[in-house]
Amino acid sequence: MKQWLYLLLIIAPLLTEALAAQADDRCQFLVEGGHLNDDGFLAFDHLDVYTGSCDEGLFLAQLKPSANYAFLDQYGSVVIDLSDALMVKPFRHGVAIVKTYDGTGLINAQGAWVLEPTYDDIDHLRGFDVFQFHRAVATRHQDGQIYSALIDTTGKEIMPLTQGLLTPIFNHKPIYTLTVFDASDNNQLQMGIYDGDGRVLIPVKDQLITTDDNGAIAKICRDDQGCILLDQNFHFITDWMAESGDSTVRYGDGLIAIKQHDKYGYIDTHGKSIIESVYDDAQAFVQGVAVVRSGDAWYLIDKHNQPISQAYDGLIRYDERLYIAEKLGKYGIIDRDGKVVQPLSYDEIKAYITGDGLLAVKQHGLWGFVNRDAKMVIKPQYQAVNYFADGLAAAKKNHKWGFINSNNQTVIDFIYDEPLKDMSLLEFSQAYAVTDGVIAVVKDGKWGIIDTQGVAKTDFIYDEIGLIDKHFIMAIKDGQTSHITRKGW
């Protein structure tokens, strides 16, 4: 018996390594000739293949030009044909989410339904990062209300369908908020918290529950009862009477900014005061640096509450290293050490957070772009610009809009009209910017959709373009809302 046990102890790790190696081998897509896009898709002439996941040894693909879905093996052969699907997500934990005209359900690696398409959506808000903690949020609309359930990878409801919207609250724990809108009471908001087994942790009531950007700290506020802070283990941090309207959680580097008696200070995750409440505004710490305001002066401080920059009239964090500073109506860029890396010589700088890493700058009434190293990439020459996305930015010249690349080459001619809304409202939206491979633009007073080569994908007949994703576009014409399917583009 001891010999057998000894052999098992030796063989078990070897088997584990062999299985892992086999899995790694299956995750190598062996078809040559594609180029990798920013969204993780390997683009070929006849299809796009998602390489960010290969659970079950299967790769999600969209065929061209039909946009039909399929799962391929590493040699590019179709294993599961999903031509009738409207939306498909990669396999996770043995199942894939598939949306059809009938609804959304789950399939296994053989293409059979594990869960028939009975829900409207499953993990709709999570992109491809689905079934975290082996759970997903499934939603259904009934009688003008939204209902949510927690399901596992077998399709079983861990938490039964309940009125309200379930949303993950922490990044590393299966804990969810349930938000209920009371239509009979002016859409009054009620919220509660449930664990990953559907148990009530905090009952649904009139309260506001928010988290920080990192999903580590929760803030629960009730009218006339103040606020409390909890960590993701549901450990109490502190409570205080918060000023109304202060719903954000500003947490970073182990410190939390809280507002008491109309002033901001910082506490640690045990509720201990680290920096006294003396500031009129205070942002989250990032890599040991935070933006604070005292009176009209904005500056950077370290975790010892020592100033590390001069005072400015305005200061906005661009990324983990750079900050946009404003003084006496002129804008420039400083780094996290307070050093000026771009002199305050611009009339305006737009703090777009994009993968292209270019900032729009205005000088002498015209717009151009600088990069993260504060080097001028495109000299100011345009009447207006929008942000770069997928290598293209909208620019206005001679009162017409077109699209340029980061080398300042015209990719789409300057033939489009002014947006039908104030551009300032659209700067971070989906208009006049590449969104999932297409762009909403205006021509002759009507909205339409073009691709990144300027080819029209719809007629210019719409009064408004709303949500754009990989599968549908919401458009309004003559007061009627329609959903344009992108299948076949």
C-alpha positions in Angstrom: 0.0 0.0 0.0 2.8 2.4 0.9 4.5 1.7 -2.5 1.2 2.5 -4.3 0.8 5.7 -2.3 4.4 6.6 -3.1 3.8 6.0 -6.8 0.7 8.1 -6.8 2.5 11.0 -5.1 5.1 10.9 -7.8 2.7 10.4 -10.7 0.0 13.0 -9.7 2.2 16.1 -10.3 3.4 14.6 -13.6 -0.2 14.0 -14.7 -1.1 17.6 -13.7 1.8 19.0 -15.7 0.9 16.8 -18.7 -2.7 18.0 -18.7 -1.6 21.6 -18.3 0.8 21.2 -21.2 -2.0 19.6 -23.3 -4.3 22.6 -22.5 -1.5 25.0 -23.4 -1.0 23.3 -26.7 -4.7 23.5 -27.5 -4.5 27.2 -26.8 -2.2 27.9 -29.6 -4.1 29.0 -32.7 -2.0 27.5 -35.5 -3.5 29.3 -38.5 -0.9 31.8 -39.8 -1.4 35.1 -41.5 -3.7 37.1 -39.2 -2.9 40.3 -37.4 -3.9 41.0 -33.7 -6.3 43.9 -33.1 -6.5 46.0 -29.9 -9.7 44.1 -28.8 -7.9 40.7 -28.7 -9.2 39.5 -32.1 -6.8 37.9 -34.6 -8.0 39.3 -38.0 -7.9 37.3 -41.2 -9.5 38.1 -44.6 -12.3 35.7 -44.0 -12.8 35.7 -40.2 -11.8 37.3 -36.9 -10.7 34.9 -34.1 -10.7 35.8 -30.4 -7.5 34.7 -28.9 -8.1 35.9 -25.3 -9.6 32.7 -24.3 -9.6 29.0 -25.4 -11.5 27.1 -22.8 -12.4 23.6 -24.0 -9.7 24.2 -26.7 -12.2 26.2 -28.7 -11.8 29.7 -30.2 -14.6 32.1 -30.7 -14.7 33.4 -34.3 -16.8 35.7 -36.5 -16.9 34.9 -40.2 -16.6 37.6 -42.9 -18.6 39.1 -44.4 -21.6 37.3 -42.9 -20.6 38.0 -39.2 -21.9 34.5 -38.4 -20.4 33.0 -35.2 -18.6 29.7 -34.8 -16.2 28.0 -32.5 -13.0 26.7 -34.1 -10.3 24.4 -33.1 -6.7 25.4 -33.1 -6.4 24.4 -36.8 -9.2 26.8 -37.8 -11.8 24.0 -38.4 -15.4 24.7 -37.4 -16.4 22.6 -34.4 -19.6 24.4 -33.5 -21.6 26.3 -36.1 -23.6 29.2 -34.6 -24.9 30.8 -37.7 -28.3 31.7 -36.1 -26.8 33.3 -33.0 -27.0 37.1 -32.5 -24.2 37.2 -29.9 -21.8 34.7 -28.5 -19.2 34.9 -25.7 -16.1 32.6 -25.3 -16.3 29.4 -23.3 -15.8 29.8 -19.5 -15.8 26.9 -17.1 -17.2 24.5 -19.8 -20.1 26.7 -21.1 -20.6 29.5 -23.5 -23.2 32.2 -23.5 -25.3 32.4 -26.7 -28.0 34.9 -27.6 -30.6 34.0 -30.2 -33.8 35.6 -31.3 -35.6 33.5 -28.7 -33.4 34.6 -25.8 -30.0 33.9 -24.2 -28.8 30.5 -22.8 -25.8 28.3 -22.4 -24.2 25.7 -24.6 -21.5 23.0 -23.8 -18.4 22.1 -25.9 -20.5 19.8 -28.1 -22.8 22.7 -29.0 -25.8 21.3 -27.0 -28.0 23.6 -24.9 -27.1 23.3 -21.2 -29.6 26.1 -20.5 -32.3 26.8 -23.1 -32.4 30.5 -24.2 -34.9 31.6 -21.7 -33.3 34.8 -20.4 -32.9 38.2 -22.1 -29.2 38.5 -21.1 -26.5 36.7 -19.1 -23.6 38.6 -17.6 -24.4 41.4 -20.1 -22.3 44.0 -18.2 -19.2 41.9 -18.0 -18.0 41.7 -21.6 -16.1 38.5 -22.1 -15.1 38.2 -18.4 -18.1 36.0 -17.6 -19.0 33.5 -14.9 -16.6 35.0 -12.3 -16.8 32.8 -9.2 -18.7 30.3 -11.4 -21.7 32.5 -11.2 -23.4 34.8 -13.7 -26.2 37.4 -13.5 -29.2 36.4 -15.8 -31.8 39.1 -16.5 -35.3 39.1 -17.9 -37.7 42.0 -18.6 -41.3 41.4 -17.5 -44.2 43.9 -17.3 -41.9 46.9 -17.7 -39.6 45.7 -14.9 -36.2 44.1 -14.9 -35.7 40.8 -13.0 -32.4 39.2 -12.1 -31.2 35.7 -11.1 -27.8 34.2 -10.1 -27.1 31.1 -12.2 -24.3 28.6 -12.2 -22.6 26.9 -15.2 -25.3 24.2 -15.2 -28.0 26.8 -15.7 -29.4 26.3 -12.2 -30.7 29.3 -10.4 -28.6 29.9 -7.2 -30.7 32.9 -6.5 -34.2 32.8 -8.0 -35.5 35.5 -10.4 -36.1 38.6 -8.3 -37.3 42.0 -9.2 -34.3 44.4 -9.6 -30.9 44.5 -11.2 -28.1 42.4 -9.7 -24.6 43.9 -10.1 -21.2 42.6 -8.8 -20.0 45.0 -6.1 -16.5 43.6 -5.2 -13.8 42.4 -7.7 -12.6 39.5 -5.5 -15.8 38.3 -3.7 -19.1 37.0 -5.1 -21.2 39.8 -3.5 -23.9 41.7 -5.4 -26.1 44.7 -5.1 -29.8 44.4 -6.0 -31.2 47.7 -7.3 -34.9 48.1 -7.5 -36.7 51.1 -9.1 -40.1 51.9 -7.7 -42.0 53.2 -10.8 -44.9 54.2 -8.6 -42.7 56.5 -6.5 -40.9 58.5 -9.2 -38.5 55.7 -9.8 -37.3 55.9 -6.2 -34.1 53.9 -5.8 -33.9 51.0 -3.3 -30.8 48.8 -2.9 -29.7 45.8 -0.9 -26.7 43.4 -0.9 -26.7 39.6 -1.5 -23.9 37.0 -1.3 -23.0 34.5 -4.0 -25.5 32.0 -2.6 -28.4 34.4 -2.8 -28.5 35.1 0.9 -29.5 38.6 2.0 -26.7 40.4 3.6 -28.3 43.9 3.7 -32.1 44.0 3.0 -33.4 46.2 0.1 -34.4 49.6 1.4 -34.0 53.3 0.7 -30.2 53.5 0.7 -27.4 54.2 -1.8 -24.6 51.6 -2.2 -21.5 52.5 -4.2 -18.0 51.2 -4.5 -14.6 52.5 -5.4 -13.2 52.0 -8.9 -11.2 49.0 -7.8 -14.1 47.2 -6.2 -12.5 47.0 -2.8 -14.5 49.3 -0.6 -18.3 49.7 -0.3 -20.1 52.7 0.9 -23.7 52.6 2.2 -25.5 55.8 2.8 -29.0 56.4 4.2 -30.9 59.6 4.5 -30.4 61.2 7.9 -28.5 58.2 9.1 -25.1 58.9 7.6 -22.8 56.5 5.8 -20.7 53.4 6.7 -17.7 51.9 4.9 -17.2 48.1 4.5 -14.4 46.2 3.0 -14.9 43.2 0.7 -14.9 40.8 3.7 -17.7 42.9 5.1 -15.6 44.2 7.9 -16.7 47.5 9.3 -14.3 50.4 8.6 -16.0 53.5 9.9 -19.2 55.4 10.0 -19.9 59.2 9.8 -22.6 61.7 8.9 -21.8 62.4 5.3 -22.9 65.4 3.4 -25.7 64.8 0.9 -24.6 64.1 -2.7 -21.3 62.7 -1.7 -21.8 59.2 -3.1 -18.4 58.4 -4.6 -15.8 56.2 -2.9 -12.3 57.6 -3.3 -10.0 54.8 -2.4 -6.4 54.0 -3.4 -3.1 52.9 -2.0 -4.8 51.8 1.3 -6.3 55.2 2.0 -9.9 56.4 1.7 -10.9 60.0 1.3 -14.0 60.9 3.4 -15.8 64.2 3.8 -16.7 65.3 7.4 -17.9 68.8 8.4 -17.5 69.9 4.8 -13.8 69.0 4.7 -12.0 66.0 3.2 -9.3 63.9 4.9 -8.0 60.4 4.6 -8.4 57.3 6.8 -6.9 53.8 6.4 -8.9 50.6 5.9 -9.1 50.1 9.7 -10.8 53.5 10.1 -7.8 55.2 11.6 -7.3 58.9 10.6 -4.1 59.3 8.5 -4.6 62.8 7.1 -6.8 65.3 8.9 -9.9 66.6 7.3 -8.7 70.0 6.1 -9.2 69.9 2.3 -12.1 71.3 0.2 -11.7 68.4 -2.2 -9.5 65.3 -2.2 -9.1 62.6 -4.8 -8.0 59.0 -4.4 -4.3 58.2 -4.0 -2.6 56.6 -7.0 1.0 55.4 -6.7 1.5 57.4 -3.5 0.1 60.7 -4.9 -3.3 62.4 -4.6 -4.8 65.6 -6.0 -6.3 67.9 -3.3 -7.8 71.4 -3.2 -7.5 74.0 -0.5 -9.5 77.0 -1.3 -8.9 77.7 -5.0 -5.5 76.0 -5.0 -5.0 72.5 -6.4 -1.8 70.5 -5.8 -0.4 67.1 -5.3 0.4 65.6 -1.9 2.1 62.4 -0.8 0.8 60.0 1.9 2.6 62.0 4.6 0.5 65.0 3.6 3.5 66.8 2.1 2.9 69.0 -1.0 4.9 67.7 -4.0 3.8 70.2 -6.6 3.2 74.0 -6.8 -0.4 75.2 -6.6 -2.6 75.4 -9.7 -6.0 76.7 -10.6 -7.0 73.2 -11.7 -5.4 69.8 -11.7 -6.8 66.5 -13.2 -5.1 63.1 -13.3 -4.6 61.8 -16.8 -3.0 58.5 -16.0 -0.8 57.0 -13.3 2.1 59.2 -14.2 0.7 62.5 -15.7 -1.6 65.3 -14.6 -3.2 68.1 -16.6 -2.6 71.4 -14.8 -4.2 74.8 -15.4 -3.1 78.2 -14.3 -4.3 81.7 -15.3 -6.3 80.2 -18.2 -3.4 78.2 -19.7 -2.9 74.4 -19.6 0.1 72.1 -19.4 1.2 68.7 -18.1 3.1 67.8 -14.9 4.2 64.4 -13.7 3.6 62.6 -10.4 6.7 64.3 -8.9 5.3 67.7 -9.7 7.8 68.3 -12.5 6.4 70.3 -15.5 6.8 68.1 -18.6 4.7 70.3 -20.9 4.7 74.0 -20.3 1.4 75.7 -19.5 1.0 77.2 -22.9 -2.2 75.6 -24.2 -5.6 77.2 -24.3 -7.2 73.8 -23.4 -6.3 70.2 -23.0 -8.8 67.4 -23.2 -8.1 64.5 -20.8 -9.3 61.6 -22.9 -8.4 58.2 -21.4 -7.9 56.1 -24.6 -5.6 53.2 -25.6 -4.0 55.5 -28.1 -2.5 57.6 -25.4 -2.9 60.9 -27.2 -4.1 64.1 -25.6 -6.0 66.8 -27.6 -4.4 70.2 -27.1 -5.7 73.6 -28.2 -3.3 76.5 -29.1 -4.2 79.8 -30.9 -7.7 78.5 -31.5 -6.7 75.3 -33.2 -6.5 71.7 -32.0 -3.7 69.1 -32.3 -2.4 66.1 -30.2 0.5 65.4 -27.9 1.6 61.9 -26.7 2.2 60.7 -23.1 5.8 61.9 -23.3 4.4 65.4 -24.0 5.8 65.3 -27.5 3.8 67.1 -30.2 2.4 64.4 -32.5 0.0 66.5 -34.6 0.5 70.2 -34.6 -2.6 72.3 -33.8 -4.4 72.8 -37.1 -8.1 71.7 -36.7 -11.2 73.6 -35.7 -12.2 70.8 -33.4 -11.3 67.2 -32.6 -12.7 64.2 -30.8 -10.6 61.5 -29.1 -8.6 58.7 -30.8 -10.2 55.3 -30.8 -8.9 52.3 -32.7 -6.3 54.5 -34.4 -8.8 57.2 -35.7 -9.9 60.5 -34.4 -12.6 62.8 -35.7 -11.3 66.2 -36.8 -13.0 69.3 -38.1 -11.5 71.3 -41.1 -13.2 73.9 -43.2 -16.4 73.4 -41.2 -16.6 69.7 -42.1 -15.7 66.6 -40.1 -13.5 63.7 -41.2 -11.2 61.2 -39.6 -7.4 61.1 -39.3 -4.9 58.6 -37.9 -2.0 59.3 -35.5 0.3 60.2 -38.4 -2.2 63.0 -39.4 -3.2 61.2 -42.6 -6.8 61.6 -43.7 -8.4 58.2 -43.6 -12.0 59.4 -44.0 -12.7 62.5 -46.1 -13.9 65.7 -44.5 -17.5 65.5 -45.7 -19.6 65.1 -42.6 -21.7 67.8 -40.9 -21.8 69.1 -37.3 -23.3 66.6 -34.8 -26.9 67.2 -34.1 -26.1 67.7 -30.4 -23.6 69.9 -28.6 -20.2 68.2 -29.2 -19.3 68.7 -25.6 -22.0 66.2 -24.6 -20.6 63.7 -27.1 -16.9 63.8 -26.3 -16.9 60.6 -24.3 -19.9 59.0 -26.0 -20.2 56.9 -29.2 -20.8 59.7 -31.7 -18.0 60.8 -34.0 -15.7 58.1 -32.5 -15.0 54.5 -33.5 -17.2 52.2 -31.5 -16.9 48.5 -32.1 -15.6 49.1 -35.6 -18.2 51.6 -36.8 -18.9 55.3 -36.4 -22.0 57.4 -36.1 -21.9 60.6 -38.2 -24.2 63.2 -39.6 -24.7 64.0 -43.3 -27.4 66.3 -44.7 -29.0 66.7 -41.3 -29.4 62.9 -40.6 -27.4 60.3 -38.7 -26.0 57.2 -40.3 -23.3 54.6 -39.7 -20.0 54.2 -41.5 -17.1 51.8 -41.1 -13.5 52.8 -40.4 -12.9 53.1 -44.2 -15.8 55.5 -44.6 -18.1 53.0 -46.2 -21.7 53.7 -45.4 -23.3 50.8 -43.5 -26.8 52.4 -43.2 -28.7 55.1 -45.0 -28.5 58.6 -43.5 -32.1 58.6 -42.4 -32.0 58.7 -38.5 -32.8 61.5 -36.2 -30.6 60.0 -33.4 -28.1 57.2 -32.9 -28.0 55.7 -29.4 -26.2 52.6 -28.1 -23.7 50.9 -30.4 -22.3 47.5 -29.7 -20.9 44.6 -31.7 -24.4 43.2 -32.4 -26.9 46.0 -32.5 -27.3 49.7 -33.0 -30.1 51.6 -31.4 -31.5 54.3 -33.8 -34.5 56.7 -33.6 -36.4 57.8 -36.7 -39.6 59.8 -36.6 -39.9 59.2 -32.9 -39.7 55.4 -33.3 -36.8 53.5 -31.8 -35.4 50.5 -33.7 -32.5 48.2 -33.2 -30.4 47.7 -36.3 -28.7 44.3 -36.4 -25.1 44.2 -37.5 -25.3 40.6 -38.7 -23.9 40.4 -42.2 -21.9 43.6 -42.1 
